[in-house]
Amino acid sequence: MSFVSDLRTLLRGRDFRRLFATRLVSQFSDGVFQFAVAGYAFFTPEKQTTATEAAVAFAVLLLPYSILGPFAGVFIDRWSRRQILVVAPVVRGALLAVAALLVGLGAPDWCFYAAALGVLGVNRFFLAALSASLPHVVPADRLLLANAVTPTSGTIATFVGAGVGYLLRALSGAEHTGTAVLLVVSGVVFGLSALVASTMHRTLLGPSFDPGLPEAREAVRHVLAGLVDGARHVLHARTPAAALAGMAAHRFMYGLSIVMTVMLYRYYFTHDAEAGLNQMTGVLATSGLGFFAAVLITPWATRRFRPEAWIPIMLASAGVLELALCLPFHQIGFLTAGFVLGVTGQSVKICADTIVQRDVEDAYLGRVFSIYDMLFNGAFVLAAVVAAFMLPPDGRSYPVLVLASAGYVLSAIGYRLISGGAGSPRPERVAG
């Protein structure tokens, strides 16, 4: 079945429609918010952004998901999920109003980033509640279908939100006041998701009462112990360990490339902040096209190759093509590289997801995916920190480009060494 027909099938359910609408509205708001943070951090005319500040911005955007992610389930399984979906947008809206006020008043950057951390921390619980609520609004035989359709739809909504954020910034201006407008709009739109969620019955989304559920404090301790157990389990399973290593390696090299690209478009290709943002948006657009191309290409490729073979092919291709395209340090090369890294990176992620789901015992799957999320975001933030130490003020750095390109190729070799050619005996079809 196609994506559209899958979605049409699911939308026949009234409760699913309401939960799905809550997701789309909230992730549209996320796109506006993320564009506002990126514009404030990198392309505000009043600021001279350094690579260190870029690293801080990426840490703010990504670390809440890594740090809070494993613990979110402890509270999602104890609090009314419908109430989380109603209350969280109100809290987030208030924090966004505070952030907008701070930006408008010209407060120090750390004040803005502190408010942004709070916004993203609340959002982590909101997204976890959305995922945990899904089995309550679709039949069991359609749950796999719903898990495939809803994240893709949410990603599309985020891209659309970022596009709207770009247009709003063009209308409201590139100064701090323009950023404040985006934050207010994001908060208002996110508040609409609370109105949608409030149409669902308070008990519809669970959690079901479990008298044997341990207290929250004890459950948090169990989470920490569970992460250790999950790590041990992965280290003794060759193919999942290789998949996690390959995914983390890609995110590190991709992080180096993105920070370098942002600094190039801010200070090397142009010295005008607004022109730099307009041109950098093109790179993000080509990356998005690469992302969606990978969804189409990867299932086709893995019918001909095993996922264990496709991962090193993608990693090596990313390294060779990035060096060839970007070495002259011309904008067209970075535009094309955005597409290449989008295709290869998303292909690696899809294959890694499939291998982990296929080869990790079900009892460990949740803990291993918590480690997966921490590596996925943590590797990117670590790369941003490394780039902050290595990049010159204008971002033009042959050592960083060579490090990223060579790192991709070496990670492909390392993946083959870790996996040892292990895997399923036949080509494994991977769902996009």
N, C-alpha and C positions, 0 to 999 in steps of 0.2 A: 504494500500500500504506500502511496505517496504521503509526504508530510501533510499536504492540505487535506487529503481524505482521512488521514489519521485524526487530525484535529477536528474535522467535521463530525466524526464519530463520537469523540469525547464530548463535544459541545452540546450533545443531546441531553446531557445530564445537567439539571438546574444547579445543583450544589457545586458541581465542577465548574460551571460557567462563572459562578460568583467567586470561587477561589482563584480561578484563572484570571479573572478581571482584576482581583486584588494584586496578583503578581505583576500583571502587565503595567498597571498604574504605578506601582511602587518602583519597578525597574526602569520605567520611563523617567521617573524622578531621579533615580540613581544616575542615569546618563547625564541629566542636567547638572547634578551635583558634582560628578566626577569631572565634567568639562570646566565647571567653575573653579574647582581646586587646581586643575592643571593650568588654567589661564592665570590664576592668581600666583601660582608658584613659579611659572616659567615665562609668562608673556605679558606681565603687567608693565606698562611704560615707566611707572614710578620706581620700579625695582631693577636692580642689577643681579639677576639670579646667578648663583655659583653652582658648581656640581655638588657641593655639600648640601646646599638647600634643595637641590633636586633629589638627593638621597633621602632627606628628611620627608619630602613630599611623598615619595613612593612608600616610605615606611608607614606614614600616616594612612595611606590608602590601603595597604596590604596587611600590616601586622595584626590589626584587630581580628581579621579572619583566621589567622594562624594561631594566635594566642587564645582567643575565646572559643574557637570552633570546637575543640574536643570537650569543652565544659558546657556548651550550650544545651546539649541533650539532657543534662542533669535537671535543668529547670524546665525545659520544654515538656518533660515527662511528669512534671508536678503542677504546673500552672495551666489554667485554661488557655488552650492555643487560640481560640477565637478571641479571647480577651487580649492576648498578646498582639494579635493583628489589629485590634482596635486601639489599644493604649500606646503601643510603640510608635505609630505615626504621630500621635499628639506630642510625645516626648521628643521625637526627632524634630518635629516642626518647631518646638520651642528652642531646641539647641541651634537649629538653622537660623532662627530669628536672632539669637544671641550672636552667632557667627557673623550674620549680615551687619548687625550693629557695630561689632568690633571692627570689621573691615571698613565700614562707612566712616567710623571715627578715626581711622588710621592707627589702630592699636598695634602693638608689636606682633610680629609673626607668630611667636609662640602662643599667644592668646588665640589666634585663629586656628592654629593646628590643634590646640587642646580641645577646642569646640568641635573640630572636624573628627578627632578621635572619638569623642563622645557620640557623635552622629553615627559613625561607622560601627561602633560597639553595639548601639541599639539596633542597627540594621542587621548585624550578625544574628541576633536573636530572632528578628523578624523573619529573615530568610530561612532559618532553621525551623521555625514554626510552620512556615509555608510547606516545606518539604515533608515534615512529619504529619501534616494534615491531609496530604494527598490520598493516603489509603482510606480515609473516611468519606471521600466524595466520589470515588470511582470503584466499580466492581473489581474483585481480585483478578479476574481474567484480563482486565484492561490496564492493570497497574503498570506493567512493563511499557505499554504503549504511552501511558501518561508520563512516565519518567523520561521517555525519549523526546516527547513533544514539548513539554513545558519549559525545560531549560533553554532549548533553542529559541522558543518564542520569547522568553525573558531576555535573552541576549539580543535579539532583534529589537526589542523595546528599548534596551539600554543604548544601542547604537542610534535609534531614532531620537531618543532623549538628548544624546550628545549633539546630534545634528541640530535639534531645536535650540539647545544651549548656544551653539555657534551663531545661529541667527539672532537670538536674543542679545548676545554680546555685541553683534554688529549694530543692533538698534540702540542699545543702552550705553554703549561706549566701552572702551578698554580699560578705563581707570578703575579704581577701587569701588566707585559707585556702581559700575556695571557688574562687577562681581557680586556686590550686595544684592542687586536685583535678581541675579541668577539664583542665589541662595534662598531668597524669599519665594521665588517661583517654585523651586524644588520642594520647599517646605509645604507650600499650599497644595501642590500636586500630590505629595505623599500623604497629606491629610485626607485627600479624596479617597485613598485606599482604605482608610479607616471607615469611611461612610459605606463603602462597598462591603467590607468585612462585617459591619454591624447588621447587614441584612441576613446573615446566617445565624442560626440558633446558637445560643451560648454553649450548649453541650455537643454540638454537631461534630466538632473537630477533635474531641478528646482533650486530655488523655483519659483512658479508662481507669477506673479506680482499682488500685492494686494494694491491698493491705500489707503485702510482704515487701513493698518497696522500701529500701533503706533510706535513712535520713540524708538530707542533701550533703551534710558535711562528710558523712561516710562515703556517699556516692562520689564526691570530688576526689577523695583518696583513692577510690577504686579506679577512677579515670586515669590518674597518674600511674598506678600500677598496671593498668590495662595498656597504656601506651608503651611501657617497658616490655610487657609480654608480646605486644604486637611487633615491636622492633626485633625482638629475639626470633619470633616466628619467621619474619621476612628474611632475616639473615641466614636462616637455614633452608630457605626456598629459593633456588637459584634464579628462576625466571622472573618472579615478582621483584626480587632484589635488583636484578638488572634493569627491569622496567622503571622502578623508582629512581635508580641512579641515572638512567638515560633521560628521564623527564626532568630531574633536578639539574642535570648538566645543561640541558637545553634552556631552562629558565635562567640559569646563571649567565650563559652566553647571550641570551636574548636581552637580559637586563643591561649588560654592558653596552649592547648595540643601541638600545632605546635611549639610555642616558646620553650617550655620545651624540645620537641623532638629534635629540632635543636641544642640546647645547649648540650643535652646528647650525640648526635653523634659527636659533636665537641670536647667535653672535658671529657666525662665519659666513653663511649664505646671505644674510641680511643683517643690518644693524637696527632695523625697525621692528619693534615688538609685535605690532599688529600684522605686518607682512610676514614675519616669521611664523606666527600662529596660523595664518591662512595657508602657508605652504606646508607646515607640519601637518595640518589637517588632511592634506593629500596623502601623506605617508600613512596616517591612521586609516584613511579610506582604502588604500591598497592592501593594508594589513587585514582589514575586515573582509575584503574580497577574497584574500588568501584563506582566511578562516573558513568561509563558506565553501570555497573550492575544495578544501580538505575534507569537508563533510561528504562531498560527492566522490572525490578521488579515492579516499582511503578504503571504503568497502570494495570498490573495484580492484584496487591493488592487492588487498589481502585475500581476494579470491584466487590470486595468482602467486602470491608470496605469503608465507607465515607472518604474523605481526612481528615475531622475533627477527625476521629478515628485513622488514620494512622500516623498523626503527633506525638501524644503523645506516640504511640507504638515505633516509631523510636527514639524519644528523650530518653525514658526510656531504650531502648535497648542499645543505645550508652553509657549511663552512666554505666550500669551494666557490659557490655562487656569490656569497656575501663578499668575499675577498675580490673576486673578479669585478663585481658591480660597483663596489664602494671605494676601491683603491684610488681611483682618480679624484675622489671627493667632489663629484658633480651631483647636482640635485636629482637628475634623472636616474642615476644609479641607486640612490637611496629610496626613491619612489618604487623602483622595481624590486629592490631588496625587501621593502616592506611586504610586498606580495609573496615573495619567496619564503621569508621567515614566517609569514602567516600560514602558508600551506604546510611547510615542514614542521613547524611547531605544533599546530593543531593535529597533524597526522600522528606525531609522536604521542601526544596526549591521548588521542582516541585509542591507539594501540596499547598504551600503558594501562588505560582504564580497563580494556578488554582482558589483558593478561592478568591483572590483579584480580578482577572478578572471576576469572576462569581458574586460576591456580592457587588462590588463597582459600584456606578452609573457611566455611561460612561463619564459624564461631569467632574467627579473628577478623572478619571482613570490615566491620565498623571501625575497629581500632586501627587497622592498616590504612583505611581511607583517611582517618584523622591525621596519621603520620604523612600520608600523601599530601594533604592540604597544607600542612606545616612546611613540608619541603617545597611545594609549588610556590608559595608566597615568600618563604624565607630565603630561598635561593635567589630570587629576584632582588630582594632588599639587600642581601649580601653583595650582589653584583653592583648595585647602586653605590654602596659604601666604597667598594674597590675602585669604581670609576671616579668617585669624588677625589680619591688620592692620586689617580693617574692622569686625569684629563687636564689639559691646559684650559685657560679661561674661554677660548673660542671653540673648544670641543674637537678641534682637528688633531687627531692623534693616531699616527701609524701603529705605535705599540698596542693601543687598545683594540684597533681593528684587527691586527694580526693575532692578538690574544684571543679575541672572540672567534675568529675564523679557524685558527689552529685548534682551539678548544673544542669546537664542534667536531672536527675530524678525529681528534684524539678521543673524544667521548664515544664516537662510533666504534673505534677500535676497542676501547675499554668495555663497551657494551658487549661486543662479541666475546671478549675474554671472560667476562663475568657470566654471561649466559651459556657459554660453551657450546652454542648451537642447540641447547636444550629447548624443548617446546613441544607443541602438539605435533603428531606425526603427519598431519595433512594441513593444507591451507585453512586458516580459521577466518570465517567471515566476520567482519567487524561492522557493527551497526554505527551509522553516522548519526 
